[in-house]
Amino acid sequence: MASHLSVTDQRAAIRHPVDYNVIADYLGRGDVDFHISNISATGFMIDNAQGGGRGDRVIVSFPVIGRIEAYLIWSKDNRACFQFERIIRVDDFLEMIDQLQPNPRLRRRR
């Protein structure tokens, strides 16, 4: 079951720029290469989307948090935004960001 955040809550979540390639298990389509360009505690955006529709489900793996399911919220051109099915704990999220953004100058202040 998705976390069902309001659009305002989703937009308010701090997004961190990342450069992360991962193979997603796209339910109904199989393995799909994703390039994740930003991430927050509530979801992530890819910049190499190839189709898909609102509500599509994917399973992706991240450092620290492991495998997590996400739902397609919107897509436009080659961008698509996915919402995690659960909210990531703050301490796990910060540790994951440290691994995904090795350059501390790119990290937002905490």
N, C-alpha and C positions, 0 to 999 in steps of 0.2 A: 504494500500500500504506500503510495507516495506521501510525502510530508505535507502536501497541499498548502504551500505558502502563498500568500497574496502576491500579486504582481509588485506591489510596493515593497513588501519584505524581500522579494527576490532581487529587485533593483537596488535595494539599500545594502545588500551584502557586499562586502569589500571584495573586489576582484583583483587577483594577483596575476600579472603577466607571466606566462611560462612558455617553454618550447619543449613540449613533451610528445613523443610519438609512442603510440600504443596500438595493439591489435585488439579491437573490440569484438565481442561476441554479439552481433546484431541479430536479435531474434527474428527468424524468418528469412535472413539473408546470409547467415554464416559469419565468417571472420572478415572484418573490414578494418583497413588502416585508418586511424584517426590521428590528426595532428592537433593537439590541445593547445590553444593559444592563451586562454586565461581560465582561472579556476577560483571558486569561492567555496565557503563551507556548505553552500546549498546546491552547487552545480558547476558546470564547465561549458566552455564554448570551443567548438572545433572550427577550423578555417579551411577544411578540405571536404566539405559535405558533398555527397552525390545522391541527391534525392532523399526520400524518407518523408514520413508524415507525422503530424502531431500525435503523440501518444506512443510512438514506436519505442520499444524497450531495447536497451543495450546493457551488457555487463562489461565493465572495464576494471583493470587492475592498476592500483596506485601504490607507491611506496607507503609504508606504515599502515594504511587502512585496508590494504588488500583489495579483494574483489568487491565491487559494489554495483548494484543495479541503478540505472538512470532512465528517465523518460524524456523523449524529445518534446520540447516546449514550443520552439519556433525554428524556422529555417528561412533563409533568404540568400539567394545566389549560392555562394560556396560556404556560407556560415550556418551553423546550427547550434542551438543552445539546449543543453540537457539538464534536468533537475534530478538530483540524487533522490533515491527512494527513502533515505533517512538523512538526518542532519549529522554532520561529522562533529565529533567532540573537539572542542577548541584546542586542547593540548595535542591531540593526534593531528589536527589540521596544521598547526604551526610546525610540528615536526616534519610533516609531509612537505610543506612549503620550503623548509630549509633544504630538503633533498632535491626538490624540483627546481629551486632557484639558488644555485650554488653561489651566485654573485650577490653579496649582501646589499649592494647599492640598488638592486632591483626590488628588494623586499620593502614592503611598506613598514612604517614605524608601528611598534606595538605598544 
